[in-house]
Each structure stands twice: as structure tokens, then as C-alpha cells.
Amino acid sequence: MDTMERPSSEKMLEKIRAEEAQVRKKEMGQLKIFLGYAAGTGKTYAMLEAARELKKQQVDVIAGYVEPHARPETAALLEGLEQLPFLMVDYKGVKIREFDLDAALKRRPKVILVDELAHSNIRGCRHRKRYQDIEELLEHGINVYTTVNIQHLESLNDNVTGITSVMVRETIPDRVFDRADQVKLVDIEPEELIQRMKEGKIYREIQAQRALQNFFTRDKLIALREIALRRMADRVNHLAEEEKKLFGTGEYSTGEHVLTCISPAPSNAKVIRTAARLAYAFHAEFTALYVETRYLQNADEKVKRRRDENMRLARSLGAKIATVNGEDVSRQIAEYAKVSNVTKIVMGRTAHRVLFGQTRKTLVESLNQYAPSLDVYIIPDLQSGIGQRSYTVVKTGKFLQGLKGTDIWIMLGMMTVSTAGGFLLSHFQMTEANIIMSYLLGVMLTAIFTQGYVCSVLASVLSVMLFNYFFTMPVHSLQAYDASYPVTFAMMFTVSLLTSWNMSKIQKQNEENAKRAYRTEILLVNSKKLRRAKTRQQVSDELAGQIQKLMQFTVLIYMKKHGVIQVPSVYLRSGIEEEEEEILRAGYTSRAEQAVVKWVFENGHRAGCTTHTLPNAKAIYLPVMEDDKVSAVVGMVLEEKREIAVFEYNLISAMLDEAALVLERIQKMEDLAESTAK
């Protein structure tokens, strides 16, 4: 008798999570997107027509922000609809109109129209992007109608650039598009769109003529329309797969796991977008791996900023960010891929050449040695390494910049001692092999007691030159009479170089292991101390202490008790003068900063410095939450306005998760004590 196969616990857990997500989604507002493939297709017009139909049905609908584009037909449809006043923001002496999010939340209509989903807000608004405004409206249960063009989807940015030769700067994460409850494609034939442009119904005459010569050509519009239609079809297939997961009518997971890597390379953004599209097409888990080498830890701000931008891009495209440490990048990728059951790896490859036209060994080729069974997709950089050369220059400069004066003196001292040892061995008529071993010992000690490879390489060169100068005939000369000496010198230099390289590598590995052990110890100590905490103040003290042990930040912790935000605990970083303490405390707990804290309590998302929400704050504020309930908010003052590194951020997030469990336990104990007292 046939028996039904029972799904695994992982599949059941995935189904439960999908069902919970559906329940949460029902509590949120509904999002409807009017999608076009170019300006002038009639997105705003269609949105306003839909709003007027709702108004006829006595639905409370208002226009939060509608861009009329000086089009009479669009302006006519606005008549009779309640319009929310614009938020006027002062920017460089000019008043710019923006969507007033607070006014919309206060008015709280059933449906609100917010045009231009991909718009970037002027500095001074709560969020940097309009889609974040819309997400906050949805979280408050307000239904939103909005518009967007296909070229503004982040994952399609490279495709659109290749078609139009125009880089679209304003983009939205694909997750915003995919989470929409409805997407209506406002379609129009390219010929009709061009005719509308010629008639001045989209842009004014001069702007229209320029557009017809560049963006609005028939072949480009056909290509953009095809992309929009294909993306809509992909969305329908994706929704069908999600329905299968939820209702158990199909497989829970395809079993595919796509991995890509994050680097500071200029071409990395294209690789990440390609990997995101592949993961979406395969309904696969998507991970972006960052391998932190010693160079990247000490890289200049330009390199770090480019790396951080690529990391934000990967996160916005739905990737899970993972971080590992090590100097052998290809080995680290292969090991992570094996442990995480990765099935496909998407890598970049730059088409630059070395001598005589051959291509040097790439990361992809090295990766194939460690993980030959994995499917590796190579995304070529057809720009022949444009931007890569500057990256190499920065790296070389940083390599030399790491050279310290003390390391030079250590290296010279070791070579002096080795030479003195050579004279001593020569005095006792020892062989040249013993003298060579003396120099090898000096090179090894140089590698141990200095940082980087520079001094080790210099020691290898000097050891050969000193041996030749003092101990080979003719002495006090860099010449050699014996024909075998050149071979001896070459072997001596090779052995010295390999010895110094291996010792430097071991030293770096030891430093990385010590760093990992230190970070792991912080987590273990944090967990033990938090479990012993009995009060909120003890949790606050222990959490701040561990964060400051990891990162030298000023920490602010706000607790909530009986629904009321308590007075913050401020833990100033070390090194602050006593006369500055009161001024800094007042600044860090100002009304503006507390407004950010209140927003984090209400919305359960991070905000503040280096984020896209209220970025003018002095600190970054993270929620301490369990089951969507925020029990505390932790602020960290970023004096240099620099993002927290991924590894440290993940550690801090783990600490906050542990603190959330402890605070929940304390709350239950307090509730039990109150009920017993009654």
C-alpha cells in the first residue's frame, strides 16, 4: 500500500514560517504598483483613474503625493480628490516639495496615492528613499497605490544600462516589488509612445527632442517593454511557487543555494545583480559571502566604501550576508560552500592581460581546484579591467604604507646579528652552509618579529648580498669567481623568501585565530553574564560593557517598562574628559535623538547614523526585540560616521538577541509577581 511521504522538520518549519508571514501580511496595508517600461506609458494616469473608481465606491482615498508632470490630462484627474499638503524642505536655499509622511500617518486614510516609488528624498526627510516611506505606511495598515518604471528595479540595473547606455541612479530593492499585493503593467505600443512624445504629451519640446534622439528610440523601447513583460511573468511564476509552499501543493524548496562574493572591485555590483536574478529564477536561497583578508581590514576609506556599497546592494537584493576570515580567498569560499550546501557560485572575471597576452590565474581557476564539483558561473568584465588597475595601485600603495620604522630597524638588526654570526662561524672554519643557515635564521626571525611581507622580502635580498659581499671570493665585492655561486645565491634567495613568506603567513593566521577567539569569548561571556541578570539595569550594564569591550563606542540603552520608555542609561567611551561628559550626555540624549529612539520602538527597525532612516542622528539605534515586541533600544555613537563592520555588527546583533530573551524572562517574572500580589 502506498504511503504518503512525510515532510522533513525543516520543510515543516519553512511552511510554518510562510504561514506566519501570511498572517503578518494580512495585518499590514496592501500595496498596488502601476508598472511601466518608460516614462509616459500612463502609470500615474491609470493610478488616478483607479483612485476615482474607489472614491465612487465611498472608499476613503487621498492623493499623498502625485507628480502631474505638467500634463493636463493627469491634472484633470486630480480634481475632486483630497490632496495632502506637500512637505516643504529647505535645500541649499531652495524649497523642495516632498511627501509628508507624518501628515499621512496622522490622516490615516484607507488608500493613499504616492507617486514615484523609486524617488530619493531630500536630506532632512525621515527616510532617504520614498519606498521606505511607503513601507512605513504599510506597517501602519494603510493601503498604498504607487508607480514605478521597470528600469528602477535594482536587479535589472545592468540590463537596462546595456540597452540604453544610461546608468539609472534611483533604484528600489526587488523585494519591494515582489512583496506587492498587486502589480498592474500599464502597457502601450512603442510607436504610440513615440508619437505621444512628438506631440509634447510627455516632455516639453526641447526635452522631448533630446529624449527621441537618445532614450526614446524604437529598438530601446521594444527591449525595455520585453524586460517588463518577462519580469511580470517571472513574478507570476514566483507567486505560484510561494502558493505551493504555503498550501503544500508542491515541493517546499528547490534545494538550490546560490552563492556570490562581495569585494571592493568596481565590477562586483554587476556580479551581485546577476546572482540575484539567478537565485530568483531558481527560487533558491541566496547568500553573499565576504572574505575579510588582512589587506581589506587595513584598506583605505575608498576601498572600504566601495565594499560597503556592494554589501548594501547584496542585502537590498535579498542576500544573506556571511563573513569569514582568511588569506586564501578561494579556499575560504570553497569551504563555506561545502558547509552551507551551496549548489551554484556566481563569480566575476576581469579580462586584463599580463605579458605576451596570456591571462593570469584567476580566483575562479583557484576555486575549481578546491571545489571541482560546484557549478561556477563566470560573469566577464568586458571593460578590460577599467577600475581594476586603480584597485591594484591602491593595494600596492597600502602594502608599502604598512612599512614601519621599527620593523626596518628590527630587520637591519637581524641581518647584523646574522653577519656577526657568520664571521664567528668563519673564524672557527665552519663551512659556508653553516653561514647560510645563520642568514636563514635571521630571515625567519625577521618574519616573526615584523609586520607584513616587506621586511621579510628585504631581509631575503640583503642576506644574499651580505653573504656574497663578506664570505665569497673575492670578499668585499658583489662578484663571485666560483661558477657555482650564482646557483648558490639563487637557492639561498628562494629558500629565504619561502621561509619568510611561510612565517609571515603563520603569524597572520595566529593573529586571526586570536581575534576570532577574542570575539567568541565576548559572546560566551556576554551570554553567561546576561543569564545571571535579574533586573533591567543589570542587563543594560552587562550589554553596554560587552559592546564597549568589542568596540570603543559610547553606548546608550533605552528600556521600556509597562509601555513607557525609561530614562536612558549612558555609557561614555573611555578617554572623554570630565568637563566634556555633561555636554556629551545632553547631546546624545537630546530631543532629536530621542525622536529616533521612539521611532525604533514603534517600528522595530534600526535607524540613525549610517542608515537610510533619520541618518542625521549621532548614533545608530538597534531594537532589542522578541516576536516583534521591542523591549529596549541600544544606541551606539558613531563619531566618524562610519558603518560598523559586518562581523562586529553580527556579533552585536547576537548580543541583542540574547538580551531580548533575558528581558522577556524578566518581564514574565514581573508579571507573575504582580499577579501573585493581587
Salt bridges, closest charged atoms under 4 A:
GLU14 OE2 - LYS245 NZ 3.72
GLU53 OE2 - LYS56 NZ 3.66
ASP60 OD1 - ARG107 NH2 2.77
GLU67 OE2 - ARG97 NH2 3.18
GLU82 OE1 - ARG107 NH2 2.91
GLU98 OE1 - HIS119 NE2 2.99
GLU98 OE1 - ARG130 NH2 3.35
ASP102 OD1 - ARG126 NH2 2.11
GLU116 OE2 - HIS69 NE2 3.31
GLU135 OE2 - ARG175 NH1 2.54
GLU136 OE2 - ARG126 NH1 2.60
GLU136 OE1 - HIS127 NE2 2.81
GLU139 OE2 - HIS605 NE2 2.67
GLU154 OE2 - ARG273 NE 2.72
ASP158 OD1 - ARG273 NH1 3.11
ASP174 OD2 - ARG231 NH2 3.29
ASP178 OD1 - ARG231 NH2 3.03
ASP181 OD1 - LYS25 NZ 3.78
ASP187 OD2 - ARG225 NH2 2.73
GLU189 OE1 - ARG225 NH1 3.23
GLU191 OE2 - ARG218 NE 2.65
GLU199 OE1 - LYS201 NZ 3.26
GLU226 OE2 - ARG230 NH2 2.68
GLU241 OE2 - LYS244 NZ 3.83
GLU242 OE2 - HIS238 NE2 3.75
GLU242 OE2 - LYS245 NZ 3.70
GLU251 OE1 - LYS11 NZ 3.87
GLU256 OE1 - LYS344 NZ 2.95
GLU285 OE2 - HIS257 NE2 3.91
GLU285 OE2 - LYS320 NZ 3.84
GLU301 OE2 - ARG642 NH2 2.96
ASP308 OD1 - ARG307 NH2 3.06
ASP328 OD2 - ARG331 NE 3.67
GLU365 OE2 - ARG349 NH2 3.35
GLU511 OE1 - ARG294 NH1 3.04
GLU639 OE2 - ARG573 NE 2.76
GLU640 OE1 - ARG642 NH2 3.10
GLU643 OE2 - ARG312 NH1 1.97
GLU648 OE2 - ARG519 NH2 2.57
GLU670 OE2 - ARG536 NH1 2.61
GLU674 OE2 - HIS562 NE2 3.59
